[in-house]
Structure formats: C-alpha cells, structure tokens
Amino acid sequence: MRKVIGLLVMVLLAASLAACSTAKKAEVQRVRCPACGYEFDAPAQY
C-alpha cells in the first residue's frame, strides 16, 4: 500500500510540474517590430 501511495504522489508531482511548464510557455508572445524587424518577447497582459 505504501508503494502505491508513493507512486501516486510521484505521478501527481510530475503532472503538476508539466502543467506549470506548459502554462508558462503559453503566456510569452514573440513580437516583431514592423519598422526595424527587431524581435522581442511581449509581456503577458492581465
């Protein structure tokens, strides 16, 4: 029973870390200046 609970905790930890990493990538938007062509990361709007 202890191994099952440990495995469940590890799976939940891995899932939460994966969710955090994918959410962070979605907030960053790459923007290109039409005048000079410079590319930069735009901050997320709330």
C-alpha positions, 0 to 999 in steps of 0.5 A: 500500500505504501508503494502505491501511495508513493507512486501516486504522489510521484505521478501527481508531482510530475503532472503538476510540474508539466502543467506549470511548464506548459502554462508558462510557455503559453503566456510569452508572445514573440513580437516583431517590430514592423519598422526595424524587424527587431524581435522581442518577447511581449509581456503577458497582459492581465 
